[in-house]
Amino acid sequence: MSQNKQDKIQKQKKVQGVYRKIKQQNRGDKDDKDDKNDNKIGVVIVNICVVLGILLLLLNAFIDDF
């Protein structure tokens, strides 16, 4: 092979490597966003359960008094 062809192949391999790294980073960013959304949904569900539990305890305490 000529030197020119070898240079082209090396450049192409470098570009492919950079492209793969960028793709992996983009996938990682999307996964992080999905995890954050899942975390927010979990926090909302836990907060609702805590509030309902407190309300049930308060209502139970007031009903026992009457």
PDB file of N, CA, C and O in Angstrom:
ATOM      1  N   MET A   1       0.838  -1.183   0.000  1.00  0.00           N
ATOM      2  CA  MET A   1       0.000   0.000   0.000  1.00  0.00           C
ATOM      3  C   MET A   1       0.878   1.240   0.000  1.00  0.00           C
ATOM      4  O   MET A   1       1.988   1.271   0.531  1.00  0.00           O
ATOM      5  N   SER A   2       0.322   2.231  -0.614  1.00  0.00           N
ATOM      6  CA  SER A   2       1.066   3.480  -0.630  1.00  0.00           C
ATOM      7  C   SER A   2       0.868   4.214   0.695  1.00  0.00           C
ATOM      8  O   SER A   2      -0.047   3.912   1.461  1.00  0.00           O
ATOM      9  N   GLN A   3       1.721   5.157   0.939  1.00  0.00           N
ATOM     10  CA  GLN A   3       1.663   5.934   2.185  1.00  0.00           C
ATOM     11  C   GLN A   3       0.350   6.711   2.263  1.00  0.00           C
ATOM     12  O   GLN A   3      -0.215   6.877   3.344  1.00  0.00           O
ATOM     13  N   ASN A   4      -0.128   7.184   1.120  1.00  0.00           N
ATOM     14  CA  ASN A   4      -1.348   7.973   1.081  1.00  0.00           C
ATOM     15  C   ASN A   4      -2.553   7.138   1.529  1.00  0.00           C
ATOM     16  O   ASN A   4      -3.394   7.616   2.289  1.00  0.00           O
ATOM     17  N   LYS A   5      -2.633   5.894   1.057  1.00  0.00           N
ATOM     18  CA  LYS A   5      -3.742   5.023   1.451  1.00  0.00           C
ATOM     19  C   LYS A   5      -3.683   4.707   2.939  1.00  0.00           C
ATOM     20  O   LYS A   5      -4.717   4.684   3.607  1.00  0.00           O
ATOM     21  N   GLN A   6      -2.490   4.464   3.465  1.00  0.00           N
ATOM     22  CA  GLN A   6      -2.350   4.180   4.891  1.00  0.00           C
ATOM     23  C   GLN A   6      -2.778   5.380   5.729  1.00  0.00           C
ATOM     24  O   GLN A   6      -3.421   5.219   6.766  1.00  0.00           O
ATOM     25  N   ASP A   7      -2.427   6.567   5.288  1.00  0.00           N
ATOM     26  CA  ASP A   7      -2.844   7.778   6.000  1.00  0.00           C
ATOM     27  C   ASP A   7      -4.364   7.910   6.006  1.00  0.00           C
ATOM     28  O   ASP A   7      -4.962   8.253   7.025  1.00  0.00           O
ATOM     29  N   LYS A   8      -4.980   7.636   4.862  1.00  0.00           N
ATOM     30  CA  LYS A   8      -6.441   7.725   4.773  1.00  0.00           C
ATOM     31  C   LYS A   8      -7.096   6.717   5.714  1.00  0.00           C
ATOM     32  O   LYS A   8      -8.075   7.042   6.386  1.00  0.00           O
ATOM     33  N   ILE A   9      -6.564   5.499   5.766  1.00  0.00           N
ATOM     34  CA  ILE A   9      -7.126   4.468   6.638  1.00  0.00           C
ATOM     35  C   ILE A   9      -6.980   4.870   8.104  1.00  0.00           C
ATOM     36  O   ILE A   9      -7.911   4.680   8.887  1.00  0.00           O
ATOM     37  N   GLN A  10      -5.834   5.420   8.485  1.00  0.00           N
ATOM     38  CA  GLN A  10      -5.625   5.860   9.867  1.00  0.00           C
ATOM     39  C   GLN A  10      -6.577   6.994  10.227  1.00  0.00           C
ATOM     40  O   GLN A  10      -7.145   7.006  11.319  1.00  0.00           O
ATOM     41  N   LYS A  11      -6.752   7.942   9.319  1.00  0.00           N
ATOM     42  CA  LYS A  11      -7.677   9.047   9.579  1.00  0.00           C
ATOM     43  C   LYS A  11      -9.103   8.529   9.727  1.00  0.00           C
ATOM     44  O   LYS A  11      -9.848   8.983  10.595  1.00  0.00           O
ATOM     45  N   GLN A  12      -9.478   7.574   8.872  1.00  0.00           N
ATOM     46  CA  GLN A  12     -10.822   7.019   8.940  1.00  0.00           C
ATOM     47  C   GLN A  12     -11.042   6.297  10.273  1.00  0.00           C
ATOM     48  O   GLN A  12     -12.115   6.409  10.866  1.00  0.00           O
ATOM     49  N   LYS A  13     -10.047   5.568  10.741  1.00  0.00           N
ATOM     50  CA  LYS A  13     -10.166   4.875  12.020  1.00  0.00           C
ATOM     51  C   LYS A  13     -10.312   5.872  13.176  1.00  0.00           C
ATOM     52  O   LYS A  13     -11.082   5.640  14.108  1.00  0.00           O
ATOM     53  N   LYS A  14      -9.572   6.973  13.109  1.00  0.00           N
ATOM     54  CA  LYS A  14      -9.682   8.003  14.145  1.00  0.00           C
ATOM     55  C   LYS A  14     -11.080   8.604  14.154  1.00  0.00           C
ATOM     56  O   LYS A  14     -11.675   8.796  15.215  1.00  0.00           O
ATOM     57  N   VAL A  15     -11.598   8.900  12.971  1.00  0.00           N
ATOM     58  CA  VAL A  15     -12.937   9.494  12.873  1.00  0.00           C
ATOM     59  C   VAL A  15     -13.981   8.523  13.400  1.00  0.00           C
ATOM     60  O   VAL A  15     -14.901   8.925  14.112  1.00  0.00           O
ATOM     61  N   GLN A  16     -13.845   7.246  13.053  1.00  0.00           N
ATOM     62  CA  GLN A  16     -14.788   6.251  13.546  1.00  0.00           C
ATOM     63  C   GLN A  16     -14.723   6.136  15.067  1.00  0.00           C
ATOM     64  O   GLN A  16     -15.752   5.990  15.727  1.00  0.00           O
ATOM     65  N   GLY A  17     -13.526   6.202  15.616  1.00  0.00           N
ATOM     66  CA  GLY A  17     -13.376   6.141  17.074  1.00  0.00           C
ATOM     67  C   GLY A  17     -14.040   7.313  17.759  1.00  0.00           C
ATOM     68  O   GLY A  17     -14.720   7.144  18.772  1.00  0.00           O
ATOM     69  N   VAL A  18     -13.847   8.509  17.210  1.00  0.00           N
ATOM     70  CA  VAL A  18     -14.473   9.704  17.787  1.00  0.00           C
ATOM     71  C   VAL A  18     -15.989   9.600  17.662  1.00  0.00           C
ATOM     72  O   VAL A  18     -16.716   9.957  18.590  1.00  0.00           O
ATOM     73  N   TYR A  19     -16.465   9.115  16.524  1.00  0.00           N
ATOM     74  CA  TYR A  19     -17.899   8.969  16.308  1.00  0.00           C
ATOM     75  C   TYR A  19     -18.499   8.001  17.328  1.00  0.00           C
ATOM     76  O   TYR A  19     -19.565   8.262  17.886  1.00  0.00           O
ATOM     77  N   ARG A  20     -17.816   6.890  17.566  1.00  0.00           N
ATOM     78  CA  ARG A  20     -18.308   5.915  18.542  1.00  0.00           C
ATOM     79  C   ARG A  20     -18.353   6.507  19.947  1.00  0.00           C
ATOM     80  O   ARG A  20     -19.301   6.268  20.695  1.00  0.00           O
ATOM     81  N   LYS A  21     -17.331   7.275  20.303  1.00  0.00           N
ATOM     82  CA  LYS A  21     -17.315   7.903  21.632  1.00  0.00           C
ATOM     83  C   LYS A  21     -18.480   8.866  21.788  1.00  0.00           C
ATOM     84  O   LYS A  21     -19.130   8.893  22.833  1.00  0.00           O
ATOM     85  N   ILE A  22     -18.746   9.655  20.757  1.00  0.00           N
ATOM     86  CA  ILE A  22     -19.844  10.611  20.815  1.00  0.00           C
ATOM     87  C   ILE A  22     -21.172   9.871  20.943  1.00  0.00           C
ATOM     88  O   ILE A  22     -22.038  10.280  21.716  1.00  0.00           O
ATOM     89  N   LYS A  23     -21.337   8.792  20.193  1.00  0.00           N
ATOM     90  CA  LYS A  23     -22.573   8.010  20.262  1.00  0.00           C
ATOM     91  C   LYS A  23     -22.762   7.437  21.668  1.00  0.00           C
ATOM     92  O   LYS A  23     -23.868   7.465  22.206  1.00  0.00           O
ATOM     93  N   GLN A  24     -21.688   6.918  22.262  1.00  0.00           N
ATOM     94  CA  GLN A  24     -21.781   6.362  23.609  1.00  0.00           C
ATOM     95  C   GLN A  24     -22.147   7.445  24.620  1.00  0.00           C
ATOM     96  O   GLN A  24     -22.944   7.204  25.527  1.00  0.00           O
ATOM     97  N   GLN A  25     -21.568   8.636  24.467  1.00  0.00           N
ATOM     98  CA  GLN A  25     -21.887   9.729  25.378  1.00  0.00           C
ATOM     99  C   GLN A  25     -23.347  10.130  25.235  1.00  0.00           C
ATOM    100  O   GLN A  25     -24.019  10.397  26.231  1.00  0.00           O
ATOM    101  N   ASN A  26     -23.841  10.174  24.006  1.00  0.00           N
ATOM    102  CA  ASN A  26     -25.246  10.530  23.789  1.00  0.00           C
ATOM    103  C   ASN A  26     -26.160   9.486  24.407  1.00  0.00           C
ATOM    104  O   ASN A  26     -27.179   9.837  25.003  1.00  0.00           O
ATOM    105  N   ARG A  27     -25.820   8.217  24.277  1.00  0.00           N
ATOM    106  CA  ARG A  27     -26.621   7.163  24.905  1.00  0.00           C
ATOM    107  C   ARG A  27     -26.591   7.318  26.422  1.00  0.00           C
ATOM    108  O   ARG A  27     -27.610   7.147  27.091  1.00  0.00           O
ATOM    109  N   GLY A  28     -25.430   7.640  26.952  1.00  0.00           N
ATOM    110  CA  GLY A  28     -25.318   7.831  28.396  1.00  0.00           C
ATOM    111  C   GLY A  28     -26.152   8.999  28.871  1.00  0.00           C
ATOM    112  O   GLY A  28     -26.772   8.922  29.932  1.00  0.00           O
ATOM    113  N   ASP A  29     -26.183  10.075  28.113  1.00  0.00           N
ATOM    114  CA  ASP A  29     -26.990  11.234  28.475  1.00  0.00           C
ATOM    115  C   ASP A  29     -28.469  10.883  28.465  1.00  0.00           C
ATOM    116  O   ASP A  29     -29.213  11.305  29.350  1.00  0.00           O
ATOM    117  N   LYS A  30     -28.894  10.122  27.482  1.00  0.00           N
ATOM    118  CA  LYS A  30     -30.302   9.730  27.417  1.00  0.00           C
ATOM    119  C   LYS A  30     -30.653   8.838  28.591  1.00  0.00           C
ATOM    120  O   LYS A  30     -31.733   8.973  29.166  1.00  0.00           O
ATOM    121  N   ASP A  31     -29.760   7.928  28.957  1.00  0.00           N
ATOM    122  CA  ASP A  31     -30.005   7.059  30.094  1.00  0.00           C
ATOM    123  C   ASP A  31     -30.106   7.872  31.375  1.00  0.00           C
ATOM    124  O   ASP A  31     -30.948   7.586  32.226  1.00  0.00           O
ATOM    125  N   ASP A  32     -29.260   8.876  31.521  1.00  0.00           N
ATOM    126  CA  ASP A  32     -29.306   9.725  32.701  1.00  0.00           C
ATOM    127  C   ASP A  32     -30.631  10.462  32.773  1.00  0.00           C
ATOM    128  O   ASP A  32     -31.220  10.573  33.848  1.00  0.00           O
ATOM    129  N   LYS A  33     -31.104  10.961  31.652  1.00  0.00           N
ATOM    130  CA  LYS A  33     -32.388  11.668  31.629  1.00  0.00           C
ATOM    131  C   LYS A  33     -33.520  10.733  32.010  1.00  0.00           C
ATOM    132  O   LYS A  33     -34.415  11.119  32.762  1.00  0.00           O
ATOM    133  N   ASP A  34     -33.494   9.510  31.503  1.00  0.00           N
ATOM    134  CA  ASP A  34     -34.531   8.547  31.848  1.00  0.00           C
ATOM    135  C   ASP A  34     -34.478   8.222  33.337  1.00  0.00           C
ATOM    136  O   ASP A  34     -35.518   8.111  33.987  1.00  0.00           O
ATOM    137  N   ASP A  35     -33.285   8.070  33.873  1.00  0.00           N
ATOM    138  CA  ASP A  35     -33.144   7.787  35.296  1.00  0.00           C
ATOM    139  C   ASP A  35     -33.665   8.942  36.136  1.00  0.00           C
ATOM    140  O   ASP A  35     -34.310   8.721  37.161  1.00  0.00           O
ATOM    141  N   LYS A  36     -33.395  10.162  35.716  1.00  0.00           N
ATOM    142  CA  LYS A  36     -33.878  11.322  36.456  1.00  0.00           C
ATOM    143  C   LYS A  36     -35.394  11.375  36.434  1.00  0.00           C
ATOM    144  O   LYS A  36     -36.014  11.677  37.453  1.00  0.00           O
ATOM    145  N   ASN A  37     -36.007  11.084  35.282  1.00  0.00           N
ATOM    146  CA  ASN A  37     -37.463  11.087  35.201  1.00  0.00           C
ATOM    147  C   ASN A  37     -38.050   9.975  36.064  1.00  0.00           C
ATOM    148  O   ASN A  37     -39.054  10.191  36.742  1.00  0.00           O
ATOM    149  N   ASP A  38     -37.452   8.808  36.051  1.00  0.00           N
ATOM    150  CA  ASP A  38     -37.916   7.717  36.894  1.00  0.00           C
ATOM    151  C   ASP A  38     -37.789   8.100  38.360  1.00  0.00           C
ATOM    152  O   ASP A  38     -38.666   7.782  39.164  1.00  0.00           O
ATOM    153  N   ASN A  39     -36.711   8.775  38.711  1.00  0.00           N
ATOM    154  CA  ASN A  39     -36.494   9.191  40.085  1.00  0.00           C
ATOM    155  C   ASN A  39     -37.559  10.201  40.509  1.00  0.00           C
ATOM    156  O   ASN A  39     -38.068  10.122  41.628  1.00  0.00           O
ATOM    157  N   LYS A  40     -37.903  11.144  39.639  1.00  0.00           N
ATOM    158  CA  LYS A  40     -38.921  12.139  39.959  1.00  0.00           C
ATOM    159  C   LYS A  40     -40.270  11.471  40.181  1.00  0.00           C
ATOM    160  O   LYS A  40     -41.000  11.829  41.105  1.00  0.00           O
ATOM    161  N   ILE A  41     -40.598  10.508  39.340  1.00  0.00           N
ATOM    162  CA  ILE A  41     -41.867   9.804  39.487  1.00  0.00           C
ATOM    163  C   ILE A  41     -41.888   9.050  40.816  1.00  0.00           C
ATOM    164  O   ILE A  41     -42.904   9.047  41.511  1.00  0.00           O
ATOM    165  N   GLY A  42     -40.799   8.426  41.164  1.00  0.00           N
ATOM    166  CA  GLY A  42     -40.717   7.707  42.432  1.00  0.00           C
ATOM    167  C   GLY A  42     -40.875   8.636  43.622  1.00  0.00           C
ATOM    168  O   GLY A  42     -41.554   8.295  44.590  1.00  0.00           O
ATOM    169  N   VAL A  43     -40.261   9.794  43.560  1.00  0.00           N
ATOM    170  CA  VAL A  43     -40.363  10.764  44.653  1.00  0.00           C
ATOM    171  C   VAL A  43     -41.806  11.232  44.809  1.00  0.00           C
ATOM    172  O   VAL A  43     -42.296  11.360  45.931  1.00  0.00           O
ATOM    173  N   VAL A  44     -42.484  11.485  43.706  1.00  0.00           N
ATOM    174  CA  VAL A  44     -43.883  11.929  43.770  1.00  0.00           C
ATOM    175  C   VAL A  44     -44.749  10.837  44.391  1.00  0.00           C
ATOM    176  O   VAL A  44     -45.596  11.131  45.234  1.00  0.00           O
ATOM    177  N   ILE A  45     -44.552   9.589  43.990  1.00  0.00           N
ATOM    178  CA  ILE A  45     -45.350   8.487  44.537  1.00  0.00           C
ATOM    179  C   ILE A  45     -45.104   8.336  46.035  1.00  0.00           C
ATOM    180  O   ILE A  45     -46.047   8.143  46.801  1.00  0.00           O
ATOM    181  N   VAL A  46     -43.856   8.420  46.451  1.00  0.00           N
ATOM    182  CA  VAL A  46     -43.535   8.302  47.882  1.00  0.00           C
ATOM    183  C   VAL A  46     -44.156   9.453  48.661  1.00  0.00           C
ATOM    184  O   VAL A  46     -44.696   9.242  49.748  1.00  0.00           O
ATOM    185  N   ASN A  47     -44.089  10.667  48.123  1.00  0.00           N
ATOM    186  CA  ASN A  47     -44.686  11.816  48.811  1.00  0.00           C
ATOM    187  C   ASN A  47     -46.190  11.647  48.963  1.00  0.00           C
ATOM    188  O   ASN A  47     -46.743  11.957  50.019  1.00  0.00           O
ATOM    189  N   ILE A  48     -46.853  11.164  47.934  1.00  0.00           N
ATOM    190  CA  ILE A  48     -48.302  10.950  48.015  1.00  0.00           C
ATOM    191  C   ILE A  48     -48.620   9.903  49.079  1.00  0.00           C
ATOM    192  O   ILE A  48     -49.562  10.075  49.853  1.00  0.00           O
ATOM    193  N   CYS A  49     -47.854   8.832  49.125  1.00  0.00           N
ATOM    194  CA  CYS A  49     -48.085   7.786  50.128  1.00  0.00           C
ATOM    195  C   CYS A  49     -47.874   8.317  51.543  1.00  0.00           C
ATOM    196  O   CYS A  49     -48.637   7.986  52.451  1.00  0.00           O
ATOM    197  N   VAL A  50     -46.855   9.130  51.733  1.00  0.00           N
ATOM    198  CA  VAL A  50     -46.584   9.693  53.066  1.00  0.00           C
ATOM    199  C   VAL A  50     -47.730  10.600  53.490  1.00  0.00           C
ATOM    200  O   VAL A  50     -48.185  10.526  54.632  1.00  0.00           O
ATOM    201  N   VAL A  51     -48.203  11.451  52.591  1.00  0.00           N
ATOM    202  CA  VAL A  51     -49.301  12.363  52.925  1.00  0.00           C
ATOM    203  C   VAL A  51     -50.570  11.574  53.242  1.00  0.00           C
ATOM    204  O   VAL A  51     -51.272  11.889  54.203  1.00  0.00           O
ATOM    205  N   LEU A  52     -50.866  10.555  52.443  1.00  0.00           N
ATOM    206  CA  LEU A  52     -52.049   9.734  52.717  1.00  0.00           C
ATOM    207  C   LEU A  52     -51.919   9.010  54.053  1.00  0.00           C
ATOM    208  O   LEU A  52     -52.901   8.898  54.788  1.00  0.00           O
ATOM    209  N   GLY A  53     -50.740   8.524  54.376  1.00  0.00           N
ATOM    210  CA  GLY A  53     -50.519   7.859  55.654  1.00  0.00           C
ATOM    211  C   GLY A  53     -50.740   8.800  56.825  1.00  0.00           C
ATOM    212  O   GLY A  53     -51.367   8.425  57.816  1.00  0.00           O
ATOM    213  N   ILE A  54     -50.234  10.008  56.720  1.00  0.00           N
ATOM    214  CA  ILE A  54     -50.425  10.999  57.795  1.00  0.00           C
ATOM    215  C   ILE A  54     -51.898  11.349  57.940  1.00  0.00           C
ATOM    216  O   ILE A  54     -52.407  11.447  59.056  1.00  0.00           O
ATOM    217  N   LEU A  55     -52.585  11.537  56.818  1.00  0.00           N
ATOM    218  CA  LEU A  55     -54.022  11.836  56.879  1.00  0.00           C
ATOM    219  C   LEU A  55     -54.801  10.698  57.535  1.00  0.00           C
ATOM    220  O   LEU A  55     -55.696  10.939  58.345  1.00  0.00           O
ATOM    221  N   LEU A  56     -54.462   9.467  57.187  1.00  0.00           N
ATOM    222  CA  LEU A  56     -55.148   8.330  57.799  1.00  0.00           C
ATOM    223  C   LEU A  56     -54.893   8.278  59.301  1.00  0.00           C
ATOM    224  O   LEU A  56     -55.815   8.000  60.068  1.00  0.00           O
ATOM    225  N   LEU A  57     -53.672   8.537  59.733  1.00  0.00           N
ATOM    226  CA  LEU A  57     -53.371   8.551  61.162  1.00  0.00           C
ATOM    227  C   LEU A  57     -54.151   9.644  61.885  1.00  0.00           C
ATOM    228  O   LEU A  57     -54.695   9.417  62.966  1.00  0.00           O
ATOM    229  N   LEU A  58     -54.201  10.835  61.282  1.00  0.00           N
ATOM    230  CA  LEU A  58     -54.945  11.936  61.904  1.00  0.00           C
ATOM    231  C   LEU A  58     -56.433  11.635  61.962  1.00  0.00           C
ATOM    232  O   LEU A  58     -57.077  11.861  62.987  1.00  0.00           O
ATOM    233  N   LEU A  59     -56.980  11.127  60.869  1.00  0.00           N
ATOM    234  CA  LEU A  59     -58.406  10.799  60.863  1.00  0.00           C
ATOM    235  C   LEU A  59     -58.711   9.692  61.869  1.00  0.00           C
ATOM    236  O   LEU A  59     -59.737   9.733  62.547  1.00  0.00           O
ATOM    237  N   ASN A  60     -57.837   8.720  61.965  1.00  0.00           N
ATOM    238  CA  ASN A  60     -58.030   7.635  62.931  1.00  0.00           C
ATOM    239  C   ASN A  60     -57.995   8.183  64.356  1.00  0.00           C
ATOM    240  O   ASN A  60     -58.787   7.753  65.195  1.00  0.00           O
ATOM    241  N   ALA A  61     -57.112   9.102  64.640  1.00  0.00           N
ATOM    242  CA  ALA A  61     -57.012   9.691  65.984  1.00  0.00           C
ATOM    243  C   ALA A  61     -58.274  10.476  66.306  1.00  0.00           C
ATOM    244  O   ALA A  61     -58.789  10.381  67.420  1.00  0.00           O
ATOM    245  N   PHE A  62     -58.784  11.253  65.349  1.00  0.00           N
ATOM    246  CA  PHE A  62     -59.991  12.059  65.612  1.00  0.00           C
ATOM    247  C   PHE A  62     -61.231  11.187  65.715  1.00  0.00           C
ATOM    248  O   PHE A  62     -62.126  11.488  66.504  1.00  0.00           O
ATOM    249  N   ILE A  63     -61.303  10.121  64.941  1.00  0.00           N
ATOM    250  CA  ILE A  63     -62.479   9.246  65.011  1.00  0.00           C
ATOM    251  C   ILE A  63     -62.511   8.511  66.349  1.00  0.00           C
ATOM    252  O   ILE A  63     -63.589   8.308  66.907  1.00  0.00           O
ATOM    253  N   ASP A  64     -61.362   8.113  66.870  1.00  0.00           N
ATOM    254  CA  ASP A  64     -61.312   7.440  68.173  1.00  0.00           C
ATOM    255  C   ASP A  64     -61.738   8.374  69.299  1.00  0.00           C
ATOM    256  O   ASP A  64     -62.272   7.910  70.307  1.00  0.00           O
ATOM    257  N   ASP A  65     -61.515   9.681  69.153  1.00  0.00           N
ATOM    258  CA  ASP A  65     -61.907  10.626  70.193  1.00  0.00           C
ATOM    259  C   ASP A  65     -63.415  10.768  70.284  1.00  0.00           C
ATOM    260  O   ASP A  65     -63.951  10.978  71.372  1.00  0.00           O
ATOM    261  N   PHE A  66     -64.094  10.658  69.176  1.00  0.00           N
ATOM    262  CA  PHE A  66     -65.544  10.838  69.190  1.00  0.00           C
ATOM    263  C   PHE A  66     -66.139   9.545  69.551  1.00  0.00           C
ATOM    264  O   PHE A  66     -67.361   9.429  69.632  1.00  0.00           O
TER     265      PHE A  66
END
